[in-house]
Amino acid sequence: MVWSPQIEKEISSSDVVIVGAGLFGLTCANLLALNPKIRILILEKRNHIGGNAYSYFDPDTGIEVHKYGSHLFHTSNLKVWDFVNQFTSFNNYRHVVFSVHNSQLFSMPVNLHTISQIYGQFLGPDQARARIQEDSMIQLEVDNFESKAISSIGKVIYQSLFKGYTQKQWQVNPQELPSSVFSRLPIRFNLDNSYFNDDFQGLPRDGYESFFNSMISNERIRLLLNTDFFDFKEKVKKQNKIIIYTGPIDRYFEYKFGSLGWRTLDFEIEKLNLPDFQGTSVINYPDLDVPFTRIHEFKHLHPERSYSASQTIIMREYSRQAGRLDEPYYPINSAEDRKKLVNYRNLQNAETNTFFGGRLGTYLYLDMHMAIASAMNLVENEVLPCL
Ligand SMILES: Cc1cc2nc3c(=O)[nH]c(=O)nc-3n(C[C@H](O)[C@H](O)[C@H](O)COP(=O)(O)OP(=O)(O)OC[C@H]3O[C@@H](n4cnc5c(N)ncnc54)[C@H](O)[C@@H]3O)c2cc1C
């Protein structure tokens, strides 16, 4: 979009300009609008709100498609849960994931069922622990993803279900990844296969778009879609408004210290003339001879909905290194990235009236509930005191 008298008017008649209509930006807008004196303008470069959590209803089948991969809402933060329940109710979906290795189906995250499947016999909790201990006997002096994985789940499970997946997901040897990446994955010596441990889980009953629209229904919130902040950054800055920036931090400073590393995803969507393709919402494919990492089948996220068409929609997910023109999804966070980030954060601290937030603005992987909680903190502790 080019600079126009209309945009100039929109900006001059607002108190806060928010760059990005993802969950971070929408939460900030909603909370700021509780103050009747504050007028908010959101600039979003895409043609929709909701950032990566956006979904749409396929007109032929009525299936809700998560454009950027399945998004499951989960949190144990009561403040966040109460906040989102003002805008939507949630269904009772509980996420489970499976993995296909050598044409066999395994339960994820690793639990007693997975361990029994891998060793080909039922193992009780103590037997499973003993078996894994036996299989993780090798002494590894180093601390990385691979050594952490082998010491936690043994060599066989690591090589069958994690090694290839990790290589495809990050395109690096798992020995080069920090052990913290593995530490985030749960391992259970019981038969609980729920993917998340959180107290509150589900999907918005009427879809994500309706949830997001309801967050910004206040008439003092204005939204301009298809509007890239960088088409007129200097003109916006000149107007001396408070800016909440949720785009990539390196882009804001014109890549002065180089690009921060991100992984991006390519999605291949297919409509099939079958009522059900895989019987569940997400299946992982860890084997290196399969080019994709996961298949999503969105129908299964809403078992409470009925569909008239006997069709289904699936999406294959492929992972690769992001270039500057690609959508950034997962921060790589290498030692070099961390050095660049320190430099960018120093520049950020010198900016006046501009706050950085969200996963792109902070270069942190944030789940939806974390993005909301972090936006709540920013508004309460930093933005409101400036207004
Ligand atoms: C594949 C994938 C699956 C995920 N699954 C889950 C899940 O199951 N559960 C969960 O809780 N979380 C999940 N997440 C994380 C979730 O997507 C994020 O928590 C959430 O998107 C963060 O919101 P945000 O507002 O910080 O960022 P974003 O959603 O990325 O929003 C940022 C917005 O800023 C806009 N923008 C950027 N630059 C500019 C500019 N120059 N001008 C104007 N607008 C701009 C972008 O277009 C975007 O809309 C997943 C993430 C990915 C990548």
PDBQT file of the ligand as one rigid body, heavy atoms in Angstrom, charges set to zero:
ROOT
HETATM    1  C1  LIG A 401       3.631 -24.378  12.250  1.00  0.00    +0.000 C 
HETATM    2  C2  LIG A 401       3.269 -23.756  13.559  1.00  0.00    +0.000 A 
HETATM    3  C3  LIG A 401       2.381 -24.419  14.376  1.00  0.00    +0.000 A 
HETATM    4  C4  LIG A 401       2.021 -23.855  15.601  1.00  0.00    +0.000 A 
HETATM    5  N1  LIG A 401       1.151 -24.519  16.394  1.00  0.00    +0.000 NA
HETATM    6  C5  LIG A 401       0.803 -23.983  17.568  1.00  0.00    +0.000 A 
HETATM    7  C6  LIG A 401      -0.103 -24.680  18.429  1.00  0.00    +0.000 A 
HETATM    8  O1  LIG A 401      -0.575 -25.774  18.113  1.00  0.00    +0.000 OA
HETATM    9  N2  LIG A 401      -0.438 -24.102  19.607  1.00  0.00    +0.000 N 
HETATM   10  C7  LIG A 401       0.067 -22.877  19.981  1.00  0.00    +0.000 A 
HETATM   11  O2  LIG A 401      -0.285 -22.395  21.084  1.00  0.00    +0.000 OA
HETATM   12  N3  LIG A 401       0.906 -22.185  19.181  1.00  0.00    +0.000 NA
HETATM   13  C8  LIG A 401       1.291 -22.714  18.002  1.00  0.00    +0.000 A 
HETATM   14  N4  LIG A 401       2.143 -22.022  17.186  1.00  0.00    +0.000 N 
HETATM   15  C9  LIG A 401       2.636 -20.704  17.613  1.00  0.00    +0.000 C 
HETATM   16  C10 LIG A 401       1.667 -19.574  17.244  1.00  0.00    +0.000 C 
HETATM   17  O3  LIG A 401       1.503 -19.502  15.847  1.00  0.00    +0.000 OA
HETATM   18  C11 LIG A 401       2.269 -18.256  17.817  1.00  0.00    +0.000 C 
HETATM   19  O4  LIG A 401       2.241 -18.274  19.208  1.00  0.00    +0.000 OA
HETATM   20  C12 LIG A 401       1.517 -17.033  17.467  1.00  0.00    +0.000 C 
HETATM   21  O5  LIG A 401       1.367 -16.972  16.083  1.00  0.00    +0.000 OA
HETATM   22  C13 LIG A 401       2.298 -15.831  17.952  1.00  0.00    +0.000 C 
HETATM   23  O6  LIG A 401       1.606 -14.675  17.631  1.00  0.00    +0.000 OA
HETATM   24  P1  LIG A 401       2.399 -13.358  17.203  1.00  0.00    +0.000 P 
HETATM   25  O7  LIG A 401       1.385 -12.288  17.142  1.00  0.00    +0.000 OA
HETATM   26  O8  LIG A 401       3.568 -13.167  18.084  1.00  0.00    +0.000 OA
HETATM   27  O9  LIG A 401       3.022 -13.683  15.777  1.00  0.00    +0.000 OA
HETATM   28  P2  LIG A 401       2.377 -13.951  14.364  1.00  0.00    +0.000 P 
HETATM   29  O10 LIG A 401       1.236 -14.873  14.469  1.00  0.00    +0.000 OA
HETATM   30  O11 LIG A 401       3.492 -14.338  13.473  1.00  0.00    +0.000 OA
HETATM   31  O12 LIG A 401       1.842 -12.512  13.913  1.00  0.00    +0.000 OA
HETATM   32  C14 LIG A 401       2.689 -11.472  13.487  1.00  0.00    +0.000 C 
HETATM   33  C15 LIG A 401       1.944 -10.686  12.423  1.00  0.00    +0.000 C 
HETATM   34  O13 LIG A 401       2.717  -9.521  12.074  1.00  0.00    +0.000 OA
HETATM   35  C16 LIG A 401       2.561  -9.303  10.690  1.00  0.00    +0.000 C 
HETATM   36  N5  LIG A 401       3.665  -8.477  10.214  1.00  0.00    +0.000 N 
HETATM   37  C17 LIG A 401       4.980  -8.795  10.198  1.00  0.00    +0.000 A 
HETATM   38  N6  LIG A 401       5.693  -7.793   9.643  1.00  0.00    +0.000 NA
HETATM   39  C18 LIG A 401       4.812  -6.824   9.316  1.00  0.00    +0.000 A 
HETATM   40  C19 LIG A 401       4.923  -5.547   8.684  1.00  0.00    +0.000 A 
HETATM   41  N7  LIG A 401       6.108  -5.085   8.264  1.00  0.00    +0.000 N 
HETATM   42  N8  LIG A 401       3.827  -4.790   8.511  1.00  0.00    +0.000 NA
HETATM   43  C20 LIG A 401       2.592  -5.249   8.890  1.00  0.00    +0.000 A 
HETATM   44  N9  LIG A 401       2.425  -6.471   9.473  1.00  0.00    +0.000 NA
HETATM   45  C21 LIG A 401       3.513  -7.236   9.678  1.00  0.00    +0.000 A 
HETATM   46  C22 LIG A 401       2.572 -10.721  10.114  1.00  0.00    +0.000 C 
HETATM   47  O14 LIG A 401       2.004 -10.738   8.814  1.00  0.00    +0.000 OA
HETATM   48  C23 LIG A 401       1.736 -11.478  11.140  1.00  0.00    +0.000 C 
HETATM   49  O15 LIG A 401       0.372 -11.487  10.804  1.00  0.00    +0.000 OA
HETATM   50  C24 LIG A 401       2.555 -22.595  15.989  1.00  0.00    +0.000 A 
HETATM   51  C25 LIG A 401       3.457 -21.933  15.147  1.00  0.00    +0.000 A 
HETATM   52  C26 LIG A 401       3.828 -22.516  13.959  1.00  0.00    +0.000 A 
HETATM   53  C27 LIG A 401       4.817 -21.806  13.104  1.00  0.00    +0.000 C 
ENDROOT
TORSDOF 0
